[in-house]
Amino acid sequence: MRITVIEDDDRVARGLVTVLAQAGFEVHRIATAAEAVRAAPSDVVLVDLGLPDGDGLDVIRKLRDRPETAVIAVTARSEEHERVRGLRAGADDYIVKPFGIPELLARIDAVLRRTRVARALSHPDQPLVLGPMRIGVGTREVTVDGTPVTLTRKEFELLLLLARRAPNVVSRDVILDQIWGATWESSSRTLDTHIAALRHKLGPAVLIRTVHGVGYRLLADQPELIG
């Protein structure tokens, strides 16, 4: 997943880039509104409203032409009317500085769920390739070394989530929230069952490693989109 941070404060930007990269995202930082308009598409854009060369609200309005991109306004403007302006400009969410990293990551996961369909439709025919494994995002077909692998709907969604974050760790809470929409104990046992099924079906060529107390990571070559 690609995140663009539009923030002119170097200290704040460095902190955001560091924690988001540690969470498994590909992160790019931009410092001005002009750069933001020209930037390559991202899955999520964090927009500071107080940019040196323009209003972040104008950036948000322009980003609304990209339905596959989730936009979060990140700002010190805490007044209710400012939050209303941000949301009406087209922000999917609005978070006020200072904020905790767990809250930011939760909001990112929430907006990603809301734009999941639009992201899938924006690249329906581009497979995801990791080492010997090829995942047809639009066709929902998986092959390993050219051999088809039959997966259930949940197994496919779980594999795709791990593949898109590879080789970084995806926490159990994030997996349960995004795939099952729940975090209770019975769902946790279901996750373990699905991981075991994936390991069996994918075979030794694709390694799903358990990071105890955290979650799972898929170990393969870095993913690339094939046009």
N, C-alpha and C positions, 0 to 999 in steps of 0.2 A: 504494500500500500504506500502510495506517495502522498506526502503532506508538504504543503508550501506554507512557510511562516512569513507573513508580511509584517515586519516590525523594524522600526528605525532605531530603537534603542539596542546598542550592541550587547550590553550585559543581559538584558531580557532575552534577546534573540539567541545568544549562546546557551543560556539555560534551557530554553525550549527545545532547541536543536538537540542538545545532549540527552535530555530525558526522553524525547520522542524516538531518537535513534536507539536508545537502550530498550525501548518498548517494542522495537522491531519494525519501525517505519523507515522508509526512505525519505529523508527530510531535505528540503531546499529552503534557503533563507533569501528573502527579497527585502530591500529597505525602502523602496519608493513606490508610489502609485503607478508611475509610468512603467516601471519594470513589471509590476503585477499584471497589467493589461496585456503585456507581450509574453508573459510566462507560459510555459508548456502546461497542459492540463494536469490537474492533480485530483486525487480522490477526496482530499480534504484541504481546505484553505483556512488558515487562522489569520484574520485581518485585524490589525490595530487601526482604530478609527482616526487616531491623530497622526497622520503621516505628514512628512515635511513638505511634500509637493502637491497635496490634495487631500480631500476628505475620504476616509475609508468607506463611507457610505456609497460614494460614487463607484468605488472598486467593486463593492458588493453588488450593486445594480448591474454592472457589466458582467459579473460572474454568473448572474441568473440565466444567461444564455447557455450555460453549460449544466443541464439538469443532472448529469452524472457526478457533478462536483458538489460536495457538502461544504457549506460556508459557516464558520463560527466567528462572530465578532468578539475580539479580545481587547478590552479597553478599561481605562480607569473611570469612564463615565458611568456612574452608578445610578443616576436619577432615572425614575420610571419613564419619563418622556423620552430619554435617550435610548432606553431599551426598546421602547415602542418604535422609535424611528429606525433602529437597527433591524428589527424584525420585519417591519413594513418595507424596508429597502430590499429584503430578500434573504437575510441571514437565517440559517436553519436553527441557530442557537446563539446565545449571548452570554458571555462569561466576564465577570468584573474582576480586575486586578485589585489586590492580590488574591490569588486562588491556589488551592492545593493541587498537586499533580494528580492524585487519584481522581479528583473531580474532573479535571480536564480530560483524562484518559476515558473516563466513563462517558463524558459528553461526546467525545470523538466516536466511541463505539456506538452510541445511540444514533448519531447522524449518519454513520455508515450503514446502519440497518435501514434507515429511511431511504437511502439512495441506492440500495443494493440492486433493485430491478433496473434502474436507469443505467447503472454501471455495466450491468450484464448486456443490456441492449446496445450500449455504445461500442462494444467490441464483441459481437455475437459469434464471430467466426475465427477468432484468434486463439489458437491453443496455447496452453502454458506448458513449457518444457523444462523439466528438471532432470538432468542426467538421463537415465534410461526411460524415464516416465514422461508420458505425454497426456495432458488433460485437455479434452475438448470442452471449453467453458460453455459454449452454446449448445453443443450436441450432447454434453454430459457423458462423453465416452472417455475411457481411460485405457491406455496401453502401457505395458512395461516390456521393453526390448521388442516392441512390435506385437506383443501378444495381448489381446483384449482382456480386460479385467472387469468382471460384472460386479457392480456395487449397488447397494440400496440407495435410496434418496438421501438419507441421513449420512451414510458412509461417504457418499460423494461430496456433500456439503462440508463435512468434517475434513476430508482430504484437501478440498479446495482452500479452506481457511488456513490449514497448516502450510500448504504449498505457497500461498500468496505471502505468508510471513517468513518463509524459509530463508535462511537457516536459524532464524531467531525463535526464542521460546514464546509459545502462546499459552497464557495462563488458563488453568481449569475454569476459573470464573468467567473469563471472556468466551471460552468455547461453549460453556453451558448456556450463557446468556444469548450468544448469537445463533447457536444451532438449535437449542431446545427452549430458549426463552425462560429458563428456570435455573435455580441454583440449589434446590433441595437435594437431600442425600440420595433419594432414589434415582434422580437424574445423574448424579455423580457416578453411581454404579453403572448406569446405562452408558456413560462416556467410556468407562473402562472396558465394557463389553465391545463397544464399537472400535476402540483402538486395537483390541486383540483381533477383531475380525479383519481390520485393515492390514495389520501386520501379516496375517495368514494369507490374505488374498494377494497382496503386493509382492510378497516374497522377500528374500534377503537383499535384492538389488536396491530396495528403497527402505531406508532405516527411519523409523519413528522412535525417537529416544525419549524416555521418561526423565524429566528433571524433577526429582523428588521434592514435594512441598510447593511446587510452582506449576508445572504443566508439561507440555510436550513440544518437541521440536522435530521438524523434518530435515534430515541431513541428505543433501544432494547438491548438485551444481546449482548455482544461482539461477532463478527462473528468468526466462526471456520470452517475449512475445514474438511469435513467428507470423509475419505478414503474409 
